[in-house]
Amino acid sequence: MKAVNYPGKSAGFTLIEVLITFLVLAIGLLGLAGLQVNTLGNQFETYQRAQAVLLAEDMANRIRVDAIAARAGDYADNDQYGLLADADCSVIAASAARYLCEWNKSLAGASVEASGQKLGSIIGARGCIANLAGSSDGEAVIRVTIAWQGSTPTIAPASGCGVDQYGDDDRLRRTVSVDVVLANLALAP
């Protein structure tokens, strides 16, 4: 039996149909690549925030352990922590000064080093400690804040930690804070 060719019916794909298929496929793949890049950026921001929370909680726990020194004001208001990566903290006796030295090194990324560059912390980490007003019951409140540089602009944080340290656009600055409440454990007469 012979194949009959009907006029007006196509026997296969035309070149235009193939090109349109490739165009739709390319647009879909570009969208998928954009989604991947966006996901990686968000994952990096999340990693930095988790590291900042860990660094803030580390200092908060040190303050809780050293509550007597904290009440005495040994953890003074300062926003310059994170600048000294090469300090030798082992020569300082166990005290608030040693805790601050070790925290300084952690903020500067001294725990991980490659080719002489400190890589173990978040981008531009700065630490701030603020002694807030306590309560009438004798509680002391100390706020530990970490500031760092984000990768995309958002809303500038209300905290003053790290202001003007990340370029002209303060919307790149990120902060996380932990409040340490030291209760008055003195026995009342």
C-alpha positions in Angstrom: 0.0 0.0 0.0 1.3 3.4 -0.9 1.5 6.3 1.6 -0.8 9.1 0.6 0.4 12.7 1.0 -2.5 15.0 1.8 -2.0 18.7 0.9 -2.3 21.0 4.0 -1.2 18.4 6.5 2.3 18.5 8.0 4.3 15.3 8.3 6.6 16.6 11.2 7.9 19.6 13.1 8.8 22.7 11.2 11.9 24.7 12.0 9.8 27.5 13.6 8.2 25.0 16.0 11.6 23.7 17.0 12.9 27.2 17.6 9.9 28.2 19.7 10.3 25.0 21.8 14.0 25.9 22.4 13.0 29.5 23.3 10.4 28.3 25.9 12.9 25.8 27.3 15.6 28.5 27.5 13.3 30.9 29.3 12.4 28.2 31.8 16.0 27.3 32.5 16.9 31.0 33.0 14.1 31.2 35.5 15.4 28.1 37.3 18.9 29.6 37.4 17.6 32.8 38.8 15.7 30.9 41.5 18.9 29.0 42.3 21.0 32.2 42.7 18.2 33.7 44.9 18.1 30.6 47.1 21.9 30.7 47.5 21.8 34.3 48.6 19.1 33.7 51.1 20.9 30.7 52.4 24.1 32.8 53.0 22.0 35.5 54.8 20.5 32.8 57.0 23.9 31.3 57.8 25.3 34.7 58.8 22.2 35.3 61.0 22.7 31.9 62.7 26.4 32.7 63.3 25.5 36.1 64.8 23.0 34.5 67.2 25.7 32.0 68.3 28.2 34.8 68.9 25.7 36.9 70.8 24.6 33.9 72.9 28.3 33.0 73.6 28.9 36.5 75.1 25.6 36.4 77.0 26.5 33.1 78.6 29.9 34.5 79.6 28.2 37.4 81.2 25.8 35.1 83.1 28.7 33.1 84.4 30.5 36.2 85.5 27.5 38.0 87.0 29.4 39.7 89.8 31.8 41.4 87.4 28.9 42.3 85.1 27.1 44.0 88.0 30.3 45.8 88.8 30.4 47.3 85.3 33.3 45.2 83.9 31.4 44.7 80.7 31.4 48.4 79.8 29.4 50.0 77.0 31.5 49.6 73.8 30.9 49.0 70.1 34.4 48.2 69.0 34.5 44.5 69.6 35.5 42.4 66.7 38.6 44.4 65.6 41.3 42.5 67.4 42.0 39.1 65.9 45.6 38.7 66.9 45.4 39.4 70.7 46.8 36.8 73.0 44.0 36.1 75.5 45.9 33.3 77.3 48.0 35.8 79.2 44.9 37.5 80.7 43.6 36.0 83.9 40.1 34.5 83.8 37.9 37.6 84.1 35.7 39.9 82.1 38.8 41.2 80.3 39.6 37.7 79.1 36.1 36.9 78.1 36.0 40.1 76.1 39.3 39.3 74.4 38.1 35.9 73.4 34.8 37.3 72.1 36.8 39.9 70.2 38.8 37.1 68.5 35.6 35.2 67.7 34.0 38.2 66.1 37.1 38.8 64.0 37.0 35.2 62.7 40.2 34.1 64.4 39.0 30.5 64.7 39.4 29.7 61.0 42.3 30.9 58.9 43.3 30.3 55.2 46.3 31.9 53.5 46.7 34.3 56.4 43.1 35.6 56.2 40.6 35.2 59.0 37.5 33.4 57.6 35.7 32.1 60.7 33.1 34.7 61.2 30.4 36.7 59.5 31.2 39.6 57.2 32.4 42.7 59.2 31.2 41.4 62.5 31.1 44.0 65.3 29.9 43.5 68.8 28.3 46.0 71.1 27.5 45.7 74.8 25.1 48.1 76.5 24.3 48.3 80.2 20.6 49.1 80.3 18.6 50.4 83.3 17.7 47.7 85.7 14.6 47.3 87.7 13.7 48.5 91.2 14.2 44.9 92.4 17.9 45.2 91.7 18.0 43.4 88.4 20.7 44.4 86.0 20.1 44.2 82.2 22.9 44.0 79.7 22.2 43.9 76.0 24.7 42.1 73.7 24.3 43.1 70.0 26.1 41.8 66.9 26.2 43.8 63.7 27.3 42.6 60.3 27.1 43.4 56.6 24.3 41.8 54.6 24.5 41.2 50.9 21.3 43.0 49.8 19.7 46.2 51.1 16.7 45.8 53.5 15.4 48.1 56.2 18.1 49.7 58.4 17.9 48.3 61.9 16.9 50.5 64.8 20.0 49.4 66.9 22.9 51.7 66.9 25.5 48.9 66.8 27.7 49.2 63.8 26.2 52.4 62.4 28.2 53.8 59.4 30.6 50.9 59.4 29.3 49.2 56.3 29.4 52.0 53.7 27.0 54.8 52.8 23.9 52.5 52.6 22.9 51.6 56.2 20.4 49.2 54.8 23.2 46.6 54.3 23.7 46.5 58.1 22.1 43.6 60.0 21.9 43.3 63.8 20.8 40.7 66.4 20.5 41.4 70.1 20.3 39.3 73.3 19.3 40.8 76.6 21.0 39.3 79.7 18.9 39.8 82.9 20.9 39.3 86.1 18.5 38.8 89.0 19.2 40.2 92.4 19.8 37.1 94.5 20.6 38.8 97.7 18.5 37.7 100.7 16.2 40.3 102.0 16.4 41.0 105.7 
